[in-house]
Amino acid sequence: MNWQAILDFADRTLFHVGQQAIKISTLIELVLVVLGSLLAGRLTSTALRSRVLARTSLDPGQQYSIARIFGYLVVVVGLILFARRTPSPVALASPTRS
């Protein structure tokens, strides 16, 4: 199996959502972005809790909560950046009134 065959396989369209074709490569990229965002969120949360918040006088429960919120924020930002970059039939804009 050569690289061209792999690229041809990844470029196959699985289905359509409206006019947008959903390809295997897009789904693979989505999985990698989700896993990368989760890993980055976990690393951010752990580093913040152990290096920054441990030096404060905050209660351990408060430190944990603040670190988790920042971890979740990293995951959400990663997913939003992916959604903005990928052509999508679902627009990430404010809803409009009819």
WOGI-V114720 format. One record per pair of residues at least 4 apart in sequence whose ideal C-beta (glycine too) atoms are under 6 Angstrom apart, sorted by the first residue. I is the first residue (numbers start at 1). J is the second residue. D is the distance in whole Angstrom. If there is no record, write none. Layout:
BEGIN
{{I J D} {I J D}}
END
This chain:
BEGIN
{{1 5 5} {10 24 5} {10 25 4} {12 24 5} {13 21 4} {13 23 6} {14 22 5} {15 22 5} {16 21 6} {17 89 5} {18 89 4} {20 89 4} {22 26 6} {32 36 6} {33 82 4} {37 75 5} {37 78 3} {37 79 6} {40 74 5} {41 71 4} {41 74 4} {41 75 4} {44 70 6} {44 71 5} {44 74 5} {45 67 4} {45 68 6} {45 71 3} {47 51 5} {48 52 5} {48 53 6} {48 67 5} {48 70 5} {49 53 5} {49 63 6} {49 67 4} {50 54 6} {53 63 4} {58 62 4} {58 63 5} {83 92 6}}
END
